[in-house]
Amino acid sequence: MPVATPVAADQNLRVLIAGADPALADEFRDAFVRIPDRKCTVFGADSERDAVETARRRQPHLTVVDVDRDTADTAALVRDLLVEAPDTQIVGVFAPEWLEQGSAEAATIISLQRSQVRDFLRRPLSTTELRAVVDRLFARLTEKAPTSDEGRVIAFVSNKGGVGKSTLAVNVACGLALRHPDDVLLIDTSLQIGVCAMLLDVMPTTSIIDAVRERDRLDRTLLRHLTLSHGCGLRLLAAPTDALEGAEVDDEAILRIVTMARRSFKYVVIDSFPALDGVLMTVLDVADLTYVVVQGTAPAVAGVARLLPVLEGLGVSEKRQRLVLNHNYQPFAGDLRPTDVADRLQRTIDYVVPYDARVLISMNTGSPQILNGRPWHKLKRVLTTMVDDLEAGKGEA
């Protein structure tokens, strides 16, 4: 059974609205938008079957159940939801006229509370009441926050190919593995064109597809067995060797794999595909820190300028992001300077990666530069600083 990842105060709240009235989801969004320090993604389900399936796939933090049916039917739906998403918090919502006044209302609420309905809201939804419910929810989730022995998840993303995202992900993962042998996992979720295995000169005998197909019995031992070992101490869960098999990987599978990975490794580094699909959205939701990689070219900067507000809208706050300006090309006349990129994005550039021709050699030989470069080389210094900052907790959100 998938486990919902606890959500920090600045992260995106996944909300499932289970009810036949389509206006309820809009009503919820309208009330929630007036809670400025919280963000959410709302999934609607207009039938019990839909609600249970969505709960299984999306693992919502909060499930709002429209109490518009017999109490026993509502209780049965709540039980089914909790089977599929045991960590979701259930809130019942009802129109006052639906309930009789006095003891009948109290009896109904008590009955639903026994079915693990944690809170109640009246329609039309009030922002004040919703705020109180959401605050209580975050208080409960904070109590369930990951323990110190759970690993940290670091994602490398971009909305454009060829910016050096995979190269950086591999090098940072190797740098961490040198310090924490056999306790760092690199997951290649670039399902159609994953190159992490090639950059490490590893021939995949297993891949993420094997983990997906074994999802119902996936545990720490099996996950480690499905990973590939690299000489620097890194473990790799490779992308599929057959691009068509990538279609088998969905958001539910990624959630399960990453949840198990963070319980099994000190660091989980994820290389992603440059497209905002369900898999990437799940990765963004569970990542503790997201490295946004951009080239110093006008089209790349323009693309990231559009991406950053999208990340914010998905609940990936600025303090959970790091901007990496990667000069993976030779300097040229008119090349954008870091200050130019920072001004265009209205953001601080956290790391500037210099051009180094030896990276091309390391890519062709499958030997990451962080394992070979001299300590005084500019590129290795930047990569080492990124690893140092992760170890020092500067990426903590």
C-alpha positions in Angstrom: 0.0 0.0 0.0 1.5 3.4 -0.9 2.3 5.7 1.9 1.5 9.4 1.7 4.6 11.5 2.2 4.2 14.0 5.1 3.8 17.6 3.8 5.8 20.5 5.1 4.1 23.9 5.7 5.3 25.3 2.4 4.6 22.2 0.3 1.7 21.4 -1.9 -1.3 19.8 -0.2 -3.0 17.1 -2.2 -6.8 17.3 -1.7 -9.4 14.8 -2.9 -13.0 16.0 -3.1 -15.3 13.0 -3.0 -18.9 14.0 -3.9 -21.4 14.0 -6.8 -21.8 17.8 -6.7 -19.2 19.3 -9.1 -19.6 22.7 -7.5 -18.0 21.4 -4.2 -14.5 21.3 -5.7 -14.9 24.9 -7.0 -16.2 26.0 -3.7 -13.2 24.4 -2.0 -10.8 26.2 -4.3 -12.5 29.5 -3.8 -12.3 29.2 0.0 -8.7 27.8 -0.1 -7.3 30.6 -2.3 -7.9 33.0 0.5 -5.5 31.1 2.7 -2.4 32.8 1.3 0.3 30.7 3.0 -1.0 27.3 1.9 -1.2 25.8 -1.6 -3.1 22.8 -2.8 -3.8 20.5 -5.8 -7.4 19.4 -5.9 -8.6 16.1 -7.4 -12.3 15.6 -7.9 -14.2 12.3 -7.9 -17.9 12.1 -8.5 -18.5 8.5 -7.6 -17.4 6.2 -4.8 -15.4 4.0 -7.2 -13.6 7.1 -8.6 -12.9 8.4 -5.1 -11.3 5.1 -4.0 -9.2 4.8 -7.2 -8.1 8.4 -7.0 -7.1 7.9 -3.3 -5.1 4.9 -4.3 -3.2 6.7 -7.1 -2.8 10.2 -5.6 -2.4 9.4 -1.9 -4.1 12.7 -0.8 -3.2 14.4 2.4 -6.8 15.6 2.8 -10.0 14.0 1.6 -13.2 16.0 1.7 -16.3 13.7 1.7 -19.6 15.2 0.8 -22.0 13.9 3.5 -25.0 13.7 1.1 -26.0 10.1 1.7 -26.9 7.6 4.4 -24.5 7.7 7.3 -23.7 4.0 6.9 -22.9 4.5 3.2 -20.6 7.4 4.1 -18.9 5.4 6.8 -18.3 2.5 4.3 -16.8 4.9 1.8 -14.5 6.4 4.5 -13.3 2.8 5.3 -12.6 2.1 1.7 -10.7 5.4 1.3 -8.5 4.6 4.4 -7.7 1.2 3.1 -6.2 2.7 -0.1 -4.8 5.9 1.5 -4.2 5.1 5.2 -2.6 8.5 6.0 -5.2 10.7 4.5 -7.2 12.9 6.8 -11.0 12.7 6.3 -13.2 15.8 6.5 -17.0 15.5 6.2 -18.8 18.4 4.5 -22.5 18.9 4.6 -25.2 21.5 3.9 -27.0 22.4 7.2 -30.4 21.7 5.8 -29.3 18.1 5.1 -29.2 17.3 8.8 -32.0 17.5 11.3 -31.3 19.9 14.2 -30.5 18.8 17.7 -29.7 15.3 18.7 -30.0 13.9 15.2 -27.1 16.1 14.0 -25.0 15.2 17.0 -25.7 11.5 16.6 -24.7 11.7 12.9 -21.5 13.5 13.6 -20.6 11.1 16.4 -21.3 8.1 14.1 -19.0 9.6 11.4 -16.3 10.4 13.9 -16.3 6.7 14.9 -15.6 6.0 11.2 -12.5 8.2 11.4 -13.9 11.4 10.0 -11.6 13.8 11.7 -13.3 17.2 11.0 -16.5 18.7 9.6 -17.3 21.7 7.4 -20.6 23.3 6.5 -21.6 24.5 3.1 -21.2 27.1 1.8 -17.5 26.7 2.8 -16.1 29.3 5.0 -12.4 30.3 4.7 -12.2 30.7 8.4 -13.5 27.2 9.1 -11.4 25.7 6.4 -8.3 27.5 7.7 -8.9 25.9 11.1 -9.2 22.5 9.6 -6.1 22.9 7.4 -4.1 24.1 10.4 -5.1 21.1 12.4 -4.2 18.9 9.5 -0.7 20.4 9.2 -0.3 19.9 13.0 -1.1 16.2 12.6 1.2 15.8 9.6 4.0 17.6 11.5 3.7 14.9 14.2 4.2 12.3 11.4 7.1 14.1 9.8 9.9 11.9 8.6 12.3 10.8 11.3 15.9 11.7 11.2 16.8 8.2 9.9 14.9 8.8 6.7 16.8 9.9 3.7 16.6 13.2 1.8 15.2 13.3 -1.7 17.0 15.7 -4.2 15.5 16.2 -7.7 17.2 17.7 -10.7 14.7 19.3 -13.2 14.6 21.4 -16.3 12.0 22.1 -19.0 14.5 21.8 -21.8 16.8 19.0 -22.8 20.5 19.3 -23.3 21.1 21.7 -20.4 23.4 19.2 -18.5 20.8 18.2 -15.9 21.7 14.5 -16.0 25.4 15.2 -15.9 25.0 17.3 -12.8 22.7 14.7 -11.1 25.2 11.9 -11.7 28.1 14.0 -10.5 26.4 15.2 -7.3 25.2 11.6 -6.6 28.7 10.3 -7.1 30.1 13.0 -4.8 27.6 12.0 -2.1 28.4 8.3 -2.6 32.1 8.9 -2.1 31.2 10.1 1.4 28.4 7.7 2.1 29.2 4.4 0.2 26.2 2.2 -0.5 23.9 4.8 1.1 23.1 7.0 -2.0 20.6 6.0 -4.6 20.3 7.7 -8.0 16.9 7.1 -9.7 16.7 7.8 -13.4 13.1 8.8 -14.1 13.8 10.1 -17.6 11.9 7.1 -18.9 12.3 7.4 -22.6 15.9 8.7 -22.9 17.5 8.0 -19.6 21.3 8.3 -19.8 22.5 7.9 -16.2 23.6 4.3 -16.7 25.7 5.4 -19.8 27.2 8.3 -17.9 28.3 5.8 -15.2 29.5 3.2 -17.8 27.1 0.7 -16.2 25.2 -2.0 -18.2 21.7 -2.2 -16.8 20.6 -5.7 -15.9 17.6 -4.3 -13.9 15.7 -1.0 -14.1 12.9 1.0 -12.6 10.5 -1.2 -14.6 11.4 -4.2 -12.4 10.6 -2.1 -9.3 7.3 -1.1 -10.8 6.3 -4.6 -11.6 7.2 -5.7 -8.1 5.5 -2.8 -6.4 3.2 -4.9 -4.3 6.1 -6.6 -2.5 8.7 -3.9 -2.8 10.7 -3.6 0.4 14.2 -2.4 1.3 15.9 -5.7 0.5 14.2 -6.0 -2.9 14.8 -2.4 -3.8 18.5 -2.7 -3.1 18.6 -6.0 -5.1 17.1 -4.1 -8.1 19.7 -1.4 -8.1 23.0 -1.4 -9.9 26.3 -0.9 -8.0 29.0 1.6 -9.1 32.6 1.6 -8.0 32.3 4.9 -6.2 29.7 3.4 -3.8 26.7 4.7 -5.7 23.5 2.6 -6.3 21.5 3.3 -9.5 17.9 2.5 -10.3 18.3 2.8 -14.1 15.8 4.0 -16.7 14.1 1.4 -18.9 16.2 0.0 -21.7 13.1 -0.2 -23.8 11.5 3.3 -24.1 8.1 1.7 -24.6 8.2 0.1 -21.2 8.3 3.6 -19.7 4.5 3.8 -20.1 4.3 1.3 -17.2 5.6 3.9 -14.8 2.9 6.1 -13.3 2.7 8.5 -10.4 1.6 5.9 -7.9 4.5 3.7 -8.7 7.0 6.6 -8.4 5.5 7.5 -5.1 5.9 4.0 -3.7 9.5 3.6 -5.1 10.7 7.0 -3.7 9.0 6.5 -0.4 10.7 3.1 0.0 14.0 4.6 -1.3 14.1 7.4 1.3 13.6 4.7 4.0 16.5 2.7 2.6 19.2 5.3 1.7 20.6 8.4 3.3 20.3 10.4 0.0 18.0 9.8 -3.0 19.0 11.8 -6.1 16.4 11.8 -8.9 17.1 12.7 -12.5 13.9 13.7 -14.3 12.5 14.0 -17.8 12.1 17.6 -19.1 8.3 17.4 -19.3 5.7 18.3 -16.6 3.9 15.0 -16.5 2.4 13.0 -13.6 5.7 11.3 -12.8 7.5 14.6 -12.5 4.7 16.2 -10.4 5.0 13.3 -8.0 8.8 13.7 -7.8 8.4 17.5 -7.2 5.9 16.8 -4.4 8.1 14.4 -2.5 11.5 16.1 -3.1 13.0 17.9 -0.2 15.1 20.0 -2.6 14.8 20.7 -6.3 17.7 21.8 -8.4 16.4 23.8 -11.4 19.1 23.6 -14.2 19.3 26.4 -16.8 21.7 27.2 -19.6 22.9 30.8 -20.1 21.1 31.1 -23.4 18.1 33.3 -24.0 15.7 30.5 -25.0 16.7 28.4 -21.9 16.4 31.3 -19.6 13.0 32.2 -21.0 11.9 28.6 -20.5 12.9 28.6 -16.9 11.2 32.0 -16.4 8.0 30.2 -17.3 8.8 27.2 -15.2 9.5 28.9 -11.9 5.9 30.2 -11.4 4.6 26.7 -12.3 6.8 25.2 -9.6 5.5 27.7 -7.1 1.9 26.9 -8.1 2.6 23.2 -7.5 3.8 24.0 -4.0 7.5 23.8 -4.6 8.4 27.0 -2.7 11.4 29.1 -3.5 13.2 27.9 -0.4 12.9 24.3 -1.7 14.6 25.3 -5.0 18.2 25.9 -6.0 19.0 27.5 -9.3 22.0 26.1 -11.2 23.4 28.0 -14.1 25.3 25.5 -16.2 27.8 26.6 -18.8 28.0 23.3 -20.6 29.2 25.0 -23.8 32.2 27.1 -24.8 31.9 30.8 -24.0 31.0 33.0 -27.0 30.5 36.7 -27.7 27.2 37.8 -26.3 27.1 34.9 -23.8 24.7 35.8 -20.9 26.5 36.5 -17.6 25.2 35.2 -14.3 24.0 38.7 -13.4 22.0 38.8 -16.7 20.3 35.5 -15.9 19.6 36.5 -12.3 18.1 39.8 -13.4 15.9 38.1 -16.0 14.6 35.5 -13.5 14.5 37.9 -10.6 16.1 35.2 -8.5 19.5 34.5 -7.0 21.7 32.0 -8.9 22.8 29.5 -6.3 25.5 27.7 -8.3 27.4 28.7 -11.5 28.9 25.7 -13.2 31.8 26.7 -15.5 32.5 25.2 -18.9 35.1 22.4 -18.8 35.9 20.4 -22.0 36.9 17.4 -19.8 33.2 16.9 -19.0 32.7 15.8 -22.6 35.5 13.3 -22.2 34.0 12.0 -18.9 30.6 11.6 -20.6 32.0 9.6 -23.4 34.0 7.4 -21.1 31.3 7.0 -18.4 33.6 8.3 -15.7 32.0 11.3 -13.9 34.2 14.3 -13.6 33.8 14.6 -9.8 35.7 11.3 -9.6 38.6 12.4 -11.7 39.1 16.1 -11.7 41.8 17.8 -9.7 40.6 19.5 -6.5 41.6 22.9 -7.8 39.7 22.6 -11.1 36.8 25.1 -11.1 34.2 22.6 -12.1 35.1 20.1 -9.4 35.1 22.9 -6.8 31.5 23.8 -7.7 30.4 20.2 -7.7 32.1 19.7 -4.3 30.4 22.8 -2.9 27.0 21.4 -4.0 27.8 18.2 -2.1 29.1 20.1 0.9 26.0 22.2 1.1 23.8 19.1 1.0 25.7 17.5 3.8 25.7 20.7 5.8 21.9 20.9 5.5 21.9 24.1 3.5 19.3 22.5 1.3 16.9 21.9 4.2 13.4 23.3 3.5 
